[in-house]
């Protein structure tokens, strides 16, 4: 894992299923390799298990970015 640098290119990759979501925020480093900044993995509650797949993907993106926003304000 690397430290967040807001001046660098970033992307979020997610994977969802009927019972869980996973997401990772990646940052492009000086060596042109994508390295993880943070990740999430959460089980879905009964209501969220009924979400359409694209809504589960958006939930994973939002929760991954929320981790970054929360941790970056602690500094």
PLY file of the C-alpha trace (Angstrom):
ply
format ascii 1.0
element vertex 75
property float x
property float y
property float z
element edge 74
property int vertex1
property int vertex2
end_header
0.00 0.00 0.00
1.14 3.52 -0.77
0.36 6.91 0.72
-2.31 8.92 -1.06
-1.01 11.67 -3.36
-3.88 13.71 -4.81
-1.66 14.94 -7.66
-1.35 11.44 -9.10
-3.70 9.55 -11.41
-6.08 7.20 -9.55
-8.72 4.60 -10.29
-11.16 2.47 -8.32
-11.74 -1.20 -9.11
-14.69 -3.05 -7.59
-16.01 -6.58 -7.42
-19.49 -7.40 -6.16
-21.56 -10.49 -5.54
-24.96 -11.30 -4.10
-23.59 -11.14 -0.56
-20.51 -8.86 -0.49
-18.73 -5.91 -2.07
-15.01 -5.27 -2.49
-13.19 -2.24 -3.76
-9.63 -0.97 -4.09
-8.37 2.54 -4.77
-5.24 2.37 -6.93
-2.72 5.13 -7.62
-0.29 5.30 -10.53
3.21 5.57 -9.07
6.43 7.00 -10.50
7.36 3.61 -11.97
4.02 3.64 -13.92
2.67 0.74 -11.83
-0.74 0.85 -10.17
-0.47 0.33 -6.41
-3.22 0.12 -3.77
-3.94 3.09 -1.53
-6.85 1.54 0.36
-9.40 -1.24 0.03
-12.75 -2.26 1.46
-14.52 -5.58 1.83
-18.00 -5.69 3.34
-20.86 -8.11 3.67
-24.20 -6.81 2.43
-27.19 -6.63 4.72
-30.48 -8.21 3.61
-31.79 -4.99 2.01
-28.58 -4.31 0.04
-28.49 -7.90 -1.23
-31.52 -6.93 -3.33
-29.76 -4.01 -5.06
-29.24 -4.19 -8.82
-25.65 -5.05 -9.76
-24.81 -1.51 -10.92
-26.05 -0.13 -7.58
-23.85 -2.60 -5.69
-20.88 -1.46 -7.80
-21.62 2.20 -7.03
-21.95 1.37 -3.33
-18.48 -0.22 -3.40
-17.01 2.85 -5.16
-18.60 5.26 -2.68
-17.49 3.26 0.36
-13.93 2.97 -0.96
-13.72 6.73 -1.56
-15.31 7.36 1.84
-12.42 5.50 3.51
-9.97 7.81 1.72
-11.90 10.95 2.67
-12.15 9.86 6.29
-8.50 8.92 6.68
-7.09 11.90 4.75
-8.81 14.37 7.09
-7.08 12.86 10.15
-3.68 14.25 9.08
0 1
1 2
2 3
3 4
4 5
5 6
6 7
7 8
8 9
9 10
10 11
11 12
12 13
13 14
14 15
15 16
16 17
17 18
18 19
19 20
20 21
21 22
22 23
23 24
24 25
25 26
26 27
27 28
28 29
29 30
30 31
31 32
32 33
33 34
34 35
35 36
36 37
37 38
38 39
39 40
40 41
41 42
42 43
43 44
44 45
45 46
46 47
47 48
48 49
49 50
50 51
51 52
52 53
53 54
54 55
55 56
56 57
57 58
58 59
59 60
60 61
61 62
62 63
63 64
64 65
65 66
66 67
67 68
68 69
69 70
70 71
71 72
72 73
73 74
